[in-house]
Amino acid sequence: MLWIHNPNTSLELKREYPIKQNNFPVLKQIVHEILNAEKVAVFGDYDVDGISSAVIMKKALDKIGIKNYVRLPERKEGYGIKPFHIHELKAKGFNTVITVDNGITAFEAVEEAKKLGMKVIITDHHEPKK
């Protein structure tokens, strides 16, 4: 019942998300990358929606039989995936990273992943900074 008291609830319920029929090739590519990954690192955040979304993604990957590892940053690391997280995950043998609840502005981390030959799939409900 707490959602009733959230002033953003009505805004979120009316929001249109950009998943339309012309996005299907992109979505197919994302699914293809996940299904063909040997193992996937899920990078969440330490807040409630970051932890919840990481658990949901982990359970989904478990259900389809994909080895995975969840990494949540400590508060002292701050929100979001950073280049040092990319290096840490690469050292653990991951070439595919899915962010949940973060990543929309993680330009430096994504650039670092590209340099290392890693793929990053960003799922984030935040709006990019303008």
C-alpha positions as CSV (number, residue, x, y, z in Angstrom):
1,M,0.0,0.0,0.0
2,L,3.0,2.3,0.3
3,W,2.8,2.9,-3.5
4,I,-0.3,5.0,-2.9
5,H,1.7,7.5,-1.0
6,N,4.5,7.8,-3.6
7,P,3.9,11.1,-5.6
8,N,5.7,9.5,-8.6
9,T,3.4,6.5,-8.9
10,S,0.9,8.1,-11.2
11,L,3.7,9.5,-13.4
12,E,5.4,6.1,-13.6
13,L,2.1,4.4,-14.5
14,K,1.6,6.8,-17.4
15,R,5.1,6.7,-18.7
16,E,5.6,5.1,-22.2
17,Y,8.6,3.0,-22.5
18,P,10.5,2.8,-25.8
19,I,9.9,-0.9,-26.5
20,K,8.1,-0.9,-29.8
21,Q,8.1,-3.4,-32.6
22,N,11.0,-1.7,-34.3
23,N,13.1,-2.4,-31.2
24,F,12.7,-6.2,-31.6
25,P,16.0,-6.7,-33.5
26,V,17.9,-4.9,-30.6
27,L,16.0,-7.0,-28.0
28,K,16.8,-10.2,-30.0
29,Q,20.5,-9.2,-30.0
30,I,20.4,-8.7,-26.2
31,V,18.8,-12.1,-25.6
32,H,21.3,-13.7,-28.0
33,E,24.2,-12.2,-26.2
34,I,22.9,-13.4,-22.8
35,L,22.1,-16.9,-24.0
36,N,25.5,-17.2,-25.7
37,A,27.5,-16.0,-22.7
38,E,29.4,-18.6,-20.8
39,K,28.6,-16.7,-17.6
40,V,27.2,-13.3,-16.8
41,A,28.0,-10.8,-14.1
42,V,25.0,-8.9,-12.7
43,F,25.9,-5.5,-11.3
44,G,23.3,-3.9,-9.1
45,D,23.3,-1.1,-6.5
46,Y,23.1,-1.2,-2.7
47,D,19.7,0.4,-2.4
48,V,16.4,-1.4,-2.3
49,D,15.6,-1.3,-6.0
50,G,19.2,-2.2,-6.9
51,I,19.2,-5.2,-4.6
52,S,15.7,-6.3,-5.7
53,S,16.4,-6.0,-9.4
54,A,19.7,-7.9,-9.0
55,V,17.9,-10.8,-7.3
56,I,15.2,-10.8,-10.0
57,M,17.9,-10.9,-12.7
58,K,19.8,-13.6,-10.9
59,K,16.7,-15.8,-10.5
60,A,15.9,-15.3,-14.3
61,L,19.4,-16.3,-15.3
62,D,19.3,-19.3,-12.9
63,K,16.0,-20.4,-14.4
64,I,17.5,-20.5,-17.9
65,G,20.7,-22.2,-16.7
66,I,23.2,-19.4,-17.2
67,K,26.0,-19.2,-14.6
68,N,26.0,-15.8,-13.0
69,Y,27.5,-13.7,-10.2
70,V,25.9,-10.7,-8.5
71,R,28.1,-7.8,-7.6
72,L,26.7,-5.0,-5.4
73,P,28.9,-2.1,-4.5
74,E,29.6,-1.1,-1.0
75,R,28.3,2.3,0.0
76,K,31.8,3.8,0.1
77,E,32.1,2.9,-3.6
78,G,29.1,5.0,-4.5
79,Y,26.3,4.3,-6.9
80,G,26.8,2.8,-10.3
81,I,29.3,0.7,-12.1
82,K,32.8,2.2,-12.5
83,P,35.9,1.3,-14.5
84,F,37.5,-0.5,-11.5
85,H,34.4,-2.7,-11.2
86,I,34.9,-3.7,-14.9
87,H,38.5,-4.7,-14.2
88,E,37.4,-6.7,-11.1
89,L,34.7,-8.6,-13.1
90,K,37.1,-9.2,-16.0
91,A,39.7,-10.6,-13.5
92,K,37.0,-13.0,-12.3
93,G,36.5,-14.3,-15.9
94,F,33.4,-12.4,-17.0
95,N,33.0,-11.0,-20.5
96,T,29.3,-10.1,-20.2
97,V,27.9,-7.7,-17.6
98,I,24.3,-6.8,-17.1
99,T,23.6,-3.7,-15.0
100,V,20.4,-3.4,-13.1
101,D,19.2,-0.1,-11.6
102,N,22.3,1.7,-12.9
103,G,24.5,2.2,-15.9
104,I,22.7,4.9,-17.9
105,T,25.5,7.4,-17.3
106,A,28.4,4.9,-16.9
107,F,30.3,6.1,-20.0
108,E,33.7,5.5,-18.5
109,A,32.9,2.0,-17.3
110,V,31.5,1.0,-20.7
111,E,34.5,2.4,-22.5
112,E,36.8,0.4,-20.2
113,A,34.7,-2.7,-20.9
114,K,35.0,-2.1,-24.7
115,K,38.8,-1.9,-24.4
116,L,38.8,-5.2,-22.5
117,G,36.6,-6.9,-25.1
118,M,33.6,-7.1,-22.7
119,K,29.9,-6.6,-23.4
120,V,27.8,-4.5,-21.1
121,I,24.0,-4.6,-21.2
122,I,22.5,-1.7,-19.4
123,T,19.1,-2.0,-17.8
124,D,18.3,1.1,-15.8
125,H,15.1,3.0,-15.0
126,H,16.8,6.3,-14.4
127,E,16.8,9.2,-16.9
128,P,20.1,10.3,-18.3
129,K,21.4,13.6,-17.0
130,K,20.9,16.4,-19.4
